[in-house]
Amino acid sequence: MKEKEKLEQKVMAPKQKKDKAEVQKPAGSQPPKQVKPIEIHGDTISVKDLAMKMNKSAGELIKKLMGLGVMATINQEVDVETAEILANEFGFEVDIKVDESTYDFIEEIEDDPADLVPRPCVVTVMGHVDHGKTSLLDAIRESNVTASEAGGITQHIGAYQVVHDGKKITFLDTPGHEAFTAMRARGAQVTDIAILVVAADDGVMPQTVEAINHSKAAEVPIIVAINKIDKPDARPERVMQELTEHGLVPEEWGGDTICVPVSAKTREGLENLLEMILLVAEVQELKANPKRLAKGTVIEAELDKGRGPVATVLVQTGTLKIGDSIVAGTAHGKVRAMIDDKGRRVKKAGPSTPVEVLGLSDVPQAGDIFHAVKDDKTAKTISEKRLAKKREEELKATTKVSLDDLFKQIQEGNVKELNIIIKADVQGSIEALKQSLMKLSTDEVRVNAIHGGVGAITETDIMLASASNAIVIGFNVRPDANARKAAETEKVDIRLYRVIYNAIEDVKAAMQGLLDPEFKEVIIGRLEVRAIFKVSKVGTIAGCYVAEGKITRNAQVRVIRDNIVIHEGNLGSLKRFKDDVKEVSEGYECGIMIENYNDIQEGDVIEAFIMEEVTREL
Ligand SMILES: Nc1nc2c(ncn2[C@@H]2O[C@H](COP(=O)(O)OP(=O)(O)OP(=O)(O)O)[C@@H](O)[C@H]2O)c(=O)[nH]1
């Protein structure tokens, strides 16, 4: 194949998407394949468009369609399966561009390697509370303000750039791994390097460990800034020792973790830190194509009373220009104005540049991907399609990995690694659980404990689980209210245990597809027995009044006499007058029979309940 053709094919059919198309191909005999692929976006294509793609007349297609028993007009849409059969008839191969994500309907541009040029690295600062993240970010920013920009530093746009040794570095201004992981959960990968701030007088603390694990899960390299070295009780060596316990071995001790002692207060070591950032960035060989339409991520966004929706975006590739039509998540618009981190109006923004963008129709969410597209109409159409799809997906509520369907997902090849987050009341339990769970790894599935921490399950744990497709195991701890809510929206599986053995057995069973669903009893109604009818050969029928709730035909019942449960069993029949019914509501009367039980009496109370599948609590 000629080079150009090869490249063309690569551009037209990125690998991942091609696999998807192949899966969807109808089985059975296929006509001989032609090299020429055509793309179909979405679920349907019009006869006219399909004809154009194949350079055929619509008439030819309509004739073929008639031969296949499909009566179609030139503007009619045909589904992809039909399009595929048609295309094959004409000797074409269809590449169906379907992306499962909500944030799609955009054709990804594949860059010509010749267009790629080095871009600044993007840095996020993480660390334990009060270890000096904000102080460090401020110190770096202030140290790098030139006299001419002095007024600009009050401008706060969620990210800023500094220049060191003639090279730019972009800092994201929302410190903390929470923001970082929340973005990652939305599919945005913006950080190239994580700066882990550890106070020299305090050492490695729980959130330090969280930050380490969140960075590792995202496969982002970590540079440690040992902060507050100006303090008399600073003990950098101890920090390094503690870091080693968490898998970060300092370079000085033969490892590969760069540790830089700094003080945000005296600004000592800041130059060195910037140097190290540039060093790590250089190894990463970060590149982007400034010549293409821009693509990036929304860092933060708000509705400004005077200016309308304002989004701070980080351009990751391409160049964003005034007048560009853009889509960001489900918002769209035209770039009306751009303001850089120094508060200056700019006309364009290249790779790794943060800018505030005015002109969107709506406020996008932090973590939304934005794209510049060829015109307003395209932007609007994409945002409408995304909105429709979002609504649809909200209805469907896609599920992440859960123990209940783990086996199915393993069999389908969707899961090769089972990521687990462990929260427990004491460190010892975390270690014990971690060791035992990791031992469950098989040839098919590797079990990874990606994070462990002491304390309640928090929203941050859920976001990490969502971003890493992990399940959360709580041992003697509970999720807090925010975590429960987040788990529901993010569809993260939380499992709570009081016995380590049970947790391990559950994961093991889930991996083998042997996990039994667990049920919880839900009381749906309370009935009073008001009359008894003994029918020979049939049994005892209780005439009841539904005092509370309802009773359904599939319910189970409990007979209560003087507050003592005397029988529990299935309902044999449920009737209103002579008719069998499915359900009787509060305030109505009904006749019931209980399976294999005839000893019911007037004055008994009947509790109706159903068993509902639940998150297990062992
Ligand atoms: N002596 C000294 N104090 C520092 C240094 N860096 C920060 N501090 C102080 O430590 C405290 C916490 O600093 P912040 O920058 O707010 O810490 P943070 O990590 O951003 O805290 P959160 O945003 O609350 O998580 C403040 O009182 C700072 O003045 C330092 O290098 N030396």
The ligand as an SDF file (V2000), in Angstrom:
LIG
                    3D

 32 34  0  0  0  0  0  0  0  0999 V2000
    6.6260   28.7170   57.9220 N   0  0  0  0  0  0  0  0  0  0  0  0
    5.9950   28.3950   56.8190 C   0  0  0  0  0  0  0  0  0  0  0  0
    4.6530   28.3960   56.7910 N   0  0  0  0  0  0  0  0  0  0  0  0
    4.0330   28.0500   55.6570 C   0  0  0  0  0  0  0  0  0  0  0  0
    4.7490   27.6940   54.4890 C   0  0  0  0  0  0  0  0  0  0  0  0
    3.8500   27.3780   53.5250 N   0  0  0  0  0  0  0  0  0  0  0  0
    2.6330   27.5670   54.0570 C   0  0  0  0  0  0  0  0  0  0  0  0
    2.7260   27.9620   55.3330 N   0  0  0  0  0  0  0  0  0  0  0  0
    1.6290   28.2390   56.2430 C   0  0  0  0  0  0  0  0  0  0  0  0
    0.8680   27.0470   56.4170 O   0  0  0  0  0  0  0  0  0  0  0  0
   -0.5180   27.3440   56.5000 C   0  0  0  0  0  0  0  0  0  0  0  0
   -1.2890   26.5870   55.4620 C   0  0  0  0  0  0  0  0  0  0  0  0
   -0.9170   27.0030   54.1630 O   0  0  0  0  0  0  0  0  0  0  0  0
   -1.8880   26.9230   52.9260 P   0  0  0  0  0  0  0  0  0  0  0  0
   -1.1360   27.3740   51.7490 O   0  0  0  0  0  0  0  0  0  0  0  0
   -3.1820   27.5660   53.2170 O   0  0  0  0  0  0  0  0  0  0  0  0
   -2.0950   25.3670   52.8820 O   0  0  0  0  0  0  0  0  0  0  0  0
   -2.9920   24.5130   51.8850 P   0  0  0  0  0  0  0  0  0  0  0  0
   -2.3070   23.2140   51.7340 O   0  0  0  0  0  0  0  0  0  0  0  0
   -3.2800   25.2920   50.6780 O   0  0  0  0  0  0  0  0  0  0  0  0
   -4.2380   24.3380   52.7650 O   0  0  0  0  0  0  0  0  0  0  0  0
   -5.7160   23.9770   52.2830 P   0  0  0  0  0  0  0  0  0  0  0  0
   -5.9860   24.7710   51.0400 O   0  0  0  0  0  0  0  0  0  0  0  0
   -6.5530   24.3940   53.4470 O   0  0  0  0  0  0  0  0  0  0  0  0
   -5.7040   22.5100   52.0600 O   0  0  0  0  0  0  0  0  0  0  0  0
   -0.6270   28.8570   56.3560 C   0  0  0  0  0  0  0  0  0  0  0  0
   -0.7200   29.4210   57.6210 O   0  0  0  0  0  0  0  0  0  0  0  0
    0.6650   29.2510   55.6740 C   0  0  0  0  0  0  0  0  0  0  0  0
    1.0640   30.5490   56.0120 O   0  0  0  0  0  0  0  0  0  0  0  0
    6.1710   27.6860   54.5550 C   0  0  0  0  0  0  0  0  0  0  0  0
    6.9020   27.3840   53.6100 O   0  0  0  0  0  0  0  0  0  0  0  0
    6.7380   28.0430   55.7450 N   0  0  0  0  0  0  0  0  0  0  0  0
  1  2  1  0
  2  3  2  0
  2 32  1  0
  3  4  1  0
  4  5  2  0
  4  8  1  0
  5  6  1  0
  5 30  1  0
  6  7  2  0
  7  8  1  0
  8  9  1  0
  9 10  1  0
  9 28  1  0
 10 11  1  0
 11 12  1  0
 11 26  1  0
 12 13  1  0
 13 14  1  0
 14 15  2  0
 14 16  1  0
 14 17  1  0
 17 18  1  0
 18 19  2  0
 18 20  1  0
 18 21  1  0
 21 22  1  0
 22 23  2  0
 22 24  1  0
 22 25  1  0
 26 27  1  0
 26 28  1  0
 28 29  1  0
 30 31  2  0
 30 32  1  0
M  END
$$$$
